[in-house]
């Protein structure tokens, strides 16, 4: 699954276009390397997303094309949140 689609489906970022912009700005890393919006995400990958002054690191548990709002948090596990 594409990175931008995963971020939207998991509701880490609300819109896919916004997820693409964030990735293009270099604020997302996958397994320690910079990622583009088209980067393929698989279960077990680690994503680090910079939201302003906060970096959220999550581990991908599952990739599904659609998911209900209540089940969105099951797609990932937050590893750590830190302020920079």
Backbone torsions as a table, in degrees:
resi	resn	phi	psi	omega
1	UNK	NA	142.9	178.5
2	UNK	-67.4	148.3	-179.9
3	UNK	-58.2	-48.4	-177.2
4	UNK	-63.4	-36.8	178.1
5	UNK	-69.2	-40.9	178.3
6	UNK	-60.6	-43.8	-179.2
7	UNK	-62.1	-36.3	178.0
8	UNK	-72.4	-48.0	-177.7
9	UNK	-63.2	-38.6	-179.4
10	UNK	-79.6	-8.3	179.1
11	UNK	65.3	25.6	170.8
12	UNK	-72.1	-34.4	173.5
13	UNK	-130.8	136.6	-170.2
14	UNK	-66.9	-42.6	-175.4
15	UNK	-119.2	147.3	-179.1
16	UNK	-66.6	-36.5	178.6
17	UNK	-65.9	-36.3	176.5
18	UNK	-67.8	-39.8	177.1
19	UNK	-61.5	-39.1	177.9
20	UNK	-64.2	-43.8	179.1
21	UNK	-62.0	-43.7	179.7
22	UNK	-62.5	-42.7	178.6
23	UNK	-65.1	-42.1	-179.9
24	UNK	-65.3	-25.4	177.6
25	UNK	-81.0	-4.1	178.8
26	UNK	78.8	23.9	-178.3
27	UNK	-95.2	7.4	178.4
28	UNK	-127.6	133.9	173.3
29	UNK	-121.6	145.0	176.3
30	UNK	-118.4	118.8	-178.4
31	UNK	52.5	38.3	174.7
32	UNK	88.8	-5.5	179.0
33	UNK	-119.0	148.6	-178.0
34	UNK	-57.5	143.4	-174.7
35	UNK	-123.8	146.0	172.1
36	UNK	-97.0	169.4	179.9
37	UNK	-62.7	-26.7	-177.1
38	UNK	-89.3	2.0	179.2
39	UNK	-60.4	135.3	-179.7
40	UNK	-81.2	130.1	-179.3
41	UNK	-106.9	134.5	176.2
42	UNK	-128.1	157.2	176.8
43	UNK	-57.0	137.0	-178.2
44	UNK	102.6	-16.1	178.1
45	UNK	-69.3	152.5	176.8
46	UNK	-113.4	126.1	179.9
47	UNK	-110.8	135.7	172.4
48	UNK	-117.4	118.6	-175.3
49	UNK	-117.9	127.4	179.4
50	UNK	-95.1	116.8	175.3
51	UNK	-109.8	94.0	-179.4
52	UNK	60.9	-115.2	-179.0
53	UNK	-94.5	10.5	-177.1
54	UNK	-123.7	138.6	175.0
55	UNK	-114.8	123.9	179.2
56	UNK	-109.4	125.8	178.1
57	UNK	-109.0	125.7	-179.0
58	UNK	-129.2	152.5	174.6
59	UNK	-108.4	130.8	-178.2
60	UNK	-76.5	123.6	178.1
61	UNK	-94.8	-36.3	-174.2
62	UNK	-156.5	152.5	174.4
63	UNK	-124.6	115.9	177.8
64	UNK	-127.5	148.5	-177.9
65	UNK	-68.0	-38.2	178.0
66	UNK	-137.4	150.8	178.9
67	UNK	-155.1	146.9	178.1
68	UNK	-74.3	156.1	-176.4
69	UNK	-54.9	-42.2	-177.9
70	UNK	-67.1	-26.6	-176.5
71	UNK	-96.9	-1.1	-175.0
72	UNK	-60.5	-36.8	-178.0
73	UNK	-71.1	-12.5	177.9
74	UNK	-77.4	-12.8	-179.0
75	UNK	-75.6	-17.6	-178.0
76	UNK	-146.9	162.7	175.1
77	UNK	-125.3	127.7	178.2
78	UNK	-74.1	121.8	180.0
79	UNK	-85.7	-49.7	176.9
80	UNK	-161.3	156.8	173.6
81	UNK	-126.7	131.9	179.3
82	UNK	-141.4	149.2	176.7
83	UNK	-92.7	144.0	178.5
84	UNK	-115.1	NA	NA
